[in-house]
Amino acid sequence: MLCLSCTPARADESTGGVAIYAKVLRHINPHLQIGQSRNLAQHVLLNATRWNLDANLLVALVTVESRWRPAARSRVGALGLGQLMPRTARTLGVNPHNANQNLAGCAHYLSGLISKYVNRPHQFQLAFAAYNAGPKAVARYHGIPPYSETQHYVVRVTRMWNHLTKIVPSIASDVFIVPTQSAAAAVVPVPSTASDPSLQPAVPKT
């Protein structure tokens, strides 16, 4: 079983809530300045509320996408925190070079994908796959596409989300370690495609 909840679980949007997530973001990306991390944390909470997302999920996805590096750019041209493609950013009406707008676009897009698969088993995993490979790929294969990158992406986001859900309530402690992939695997069991046939990449019909 995945330790995932369909009900958004957000930290308080007070100064305390911002401070908690600012601390999380600085541990993920130590190059963030204190003021920058607080600004991003505030926008995490604002966008989580606006788009009905679990703040931990938003933090997890951006962690996998960019490690909270605002100027991140992929080899295929994806930009910023949420690694938005320029065309996607235009559709969402955001400037991908602006960190706050990029984060807002990421939250908007992710929320739409989660809603798209609301009546499907493994709703969140399908949304993660669509964020990575595109909704058309998920539709084409009737599930998680058989792409190695996408399959690993889904597992990484899921593990990071579970990890954050466990540690954020106690983040006041000075001890916080972002897990490596092997360490994260020990935190929450994530079903493998071998143990859960419903998560196996769909085979295209011939």
N, C-alpha and C positions, 0 to 999 in steps of 0.2 A: 504494500500500500504506500502511495505517496502521501507525505504529510503536507498536503496542499488544501487550502480553504478557498471556497468560492466567495466567501464574505471578506471584503477588504478589511485588513487589520492595520490601521494607521497609528503612528505615533502622534501625540498631541502636537498641534500646530503652534504651540506656545514657544517661548524662548527655549524651554527645556527640550522640546521635540527637535527644534532646529539644531541645538547643540549636540544632541545625540547623533543625528545623521551627519552633521559636519565632521564629527569625530570619525565616523565610519568612512566617510569619503576621503579624509586625510590619510587614513591607514591604507586604503586601497591605492590612492595616488599621493604619496608623501610630498610631491612637488606642488600640490595645491596650497596657496596661501590661506591663512585663517579666514580672512574676509571673503575670499573666493569660495571656500568650502561652505561657509555659512550661507552665502547667497545661493549656491547650488542646492544646499539642503532645504532652504526655504522654498525653492521652486519645486523640489521633489514633492514636498508636502502639499503645496498648492495644486500641482498637477495631479497628484494622487486623488485629492478631493474632487477636483474638477472633472476628471475622467473616470471616477469610481474605481480606482486601482489600489491594490495593496502597495504601500510605499516600498516595502521590502522587495516586491517583485520588480518595480521600476528600477530600484538601485541594482538589483541582480542583473537585469538585462543590460543596463548600461555598463556595468562592470565587465560583462563578457564582451560587449561590443567594443569598448574603447578604454577600459580601465580608468574611466573618468578623466581622460585626456581631451580637453576641449578642442585642440587643434588636430586630433587624429584624422588621418586620411588613409583609406585602404588602397590597394593596388588597382581596384576597379573604380575608384573615385567616390566611394562613400565617405561622408563627411561628419566630423564632430562627435559629440558624446553618443548620440544614438545611431551613428553611422548611416545617416540618411542619404539616399541617392538624390542628386539635384532635382530630378523630375518628381520624386516623391515629396521633397521639400516644397517644390512649387505647388503641387496639388494641395498640400497641407497649409499653404500660405505662410511659411516660415522661412527665415534666413538661416540656412544651416551653418553659417560661419559665426552666428551669434549663439553663445552657449545656452542662454536661457530659452531662446526660441527653438533651438535644436532639441532641447529637453522637452519642451512643450509639444513639438511635433512628434517626437518619439512616443510620448504618453498618449497623444491623440491617436496615432496609428495603432499602437498596441491595444488600446481600449477597443478600437473598432474591430480588430482581429479577434479578440476574445469574445466580443458580442457575436461575431460572424459564426463562431463555432459553438455557441452556447448550448445547442441541443445535441452536440456530438460527444461521444466518449473521448476522454483525454483532451478536453477542450483547450486546456492551457498548452499542452504539448503541441497541438495543431497550430495554435496561435504563434508559438515560438518558431515552429517550422516555417510558417508563412512569413514571419518577420525576416527570417534568414533567406529563404529561397523564393519567396513570393507566393501569394495566394493561388496563382495559376498552377504552380507546381504541385501544391497540395491538392488542388482539384483534379489535376491530371492523373495523379497516382492514388486518389481517394484516401489519402492519409499522408504520413510523413514520407517525403520523397526519398528514394534510395541513393541519396548523396551522402558520402562519408562526412563532409563538412557539416551538413545540416543535422545529421543524426547526432554527431558529437555536440553540436551547438545546443540542441534540445536538452541533452543530458547536463551540460554545463550550466545552463540557465536554471534548470530545475534544482540542481544541487546547490547552487549559490543562493537561490531563493529560500530553500529549506534551511540552509546554514544561517542566513540573516534572520529568519523567523525565530531561530533558536537563541541567537546571541544578542539581538538588539534589546530585548527587555533587560539584559544585565550589562549593557554597554557602559554603564557608569564606571565599571571596573576599568583599570588602566590596561588590562590584558585583553587584547583583541588581535587575533591572527587571521588574515584572509587565507583560507585553506588552499593548498595545492589540489590538483584534481584527485590525487590519491587520498589526501587527507579528507577531502569533502566526501568521498565515497563512504568513509567510515561514519560520517555524521548521520546521514539518512539513507536508508536503502532505496535505490532507484531501480525500477524494474528494467531488466535487460530485454532485448528483443527475443532472446532465447526463452526467457521465463514467461514472457507475456506476449502471446501471438498478436494481440490487438495493437501492439506498438511496433510490430515489424513493418518495415517499408513495404508499401503496396507494390505488387507486381503488375505492370500495365497489362491490360487485356489485349490479347492478340486477335 
